[in-house]
Amino acid sequence: MKPLALYIHVPFCARKCAYCDFASWPGREGEWRRYFDALVTEIRLWSANTDFGLLKERFRVRSAFVGGGTPTLVPAEWIAEALELCRKIAPFDADAEITVEGNPGTLTPEKLRTYRQAGVNRLSLGAQSFDDDLLYTLGRIHTADQTVQAVEMARDAGFSNINLDLMYGLPEQSMDQWLDTLERAVDLGVPHISAYSLILEPGTPLAERVARGELTVPDDEAVIAMQRTASELLSKSDFGRYEISNYARPKSESRHNLTYWYRGDYLGLGCAAHSMLDETRFSNPDSLDEYLAGRRMTDVQRLKRRDAIEETVMLNTRATKGIDLAAWERRFGRPFAPEKSAALERLAGAGYIEMKDDWLRLTGRGLEVHNAVVLELLEIQEAMER
Ligand code: SF4
């Protein structure tokens, strides 16, 4: 039985954040139940689908992630119902990691209790910052105090496995503000922190304000300094960095995330959800209306060898463990690089990569310029494929 990661997308939010271009919509409350009915239908169809063989005979669910959007906005019973039905797609491991993503300000003790009863054992909270002015600029619906209350509420409900999402490189954000946010997150005693650099997506209100000169974002050097600060501060607090943006206390790494970076099989349910089963990628439409109209499994694409090589390099190198060179050779039928590779030696000599015990990993310095290192590693692959 192969391990499977399930993803359920809940595309509703209380308000659209100023930087967000995800498939999520504020309002549309009138469509919430219709959406969950469509989701239930999709789950039922997957329980009997044989496009990849009957999934329940081939896979076991190692992790499930209910993301969004703001899943904690909708009635918790609906999430519980969807998760329960998912057990018909494939059996869940007894210790499956089951995460619900949510926003401070939308949690209640009752909702948390319902999640627990549904087997949810991990919460991922979009804290983003502990500075109320920055939260306001981002258009978040909550304050820093509400994040603290959400963590306390979650603990009272029996959750110990809690992630906080944080963002840096925010408009007008100083290093002191970032340090304060990191320290407050650590002081809350959560075992997992994701620290993402803000990406200004074209067309979002925040990007437009920056383009008009109303707000200034920190320059590249300042952003790298913030990333370094996160890595240093968190490692002093017993957090291991296991991916470019993810830090965990021992044994608290997210299984679900690791599935993506190590290219395991995953099935996405709901609008805009992506899947990869047996090296075949497909996705549901991004548009809520198209999803509600019953359109599914668009862009079905069987990965070619070159795509698989490229993805493996791009994704494995995001994880700090890096590329398992023995597994690479088994998968692609050839070594990662020639025995004496001048390109690898140059990257290692410059301190961007390390090779040890049959693993190739990017160093902290290499992760700062991840894209550039990946391009060089892909050039090696091009030559090896010729
Ligand atoms: S809560 Fe998340 S998904 Fe919703 S608008 Fe904000 S950033 Fe986007």
Residues whose N, C-alpha, C, O or C-beta is under 5 A from the ligand:
A	BS01	SF4	C13 R15 K16 C17 C20 F22 S24 G68 G69 T70
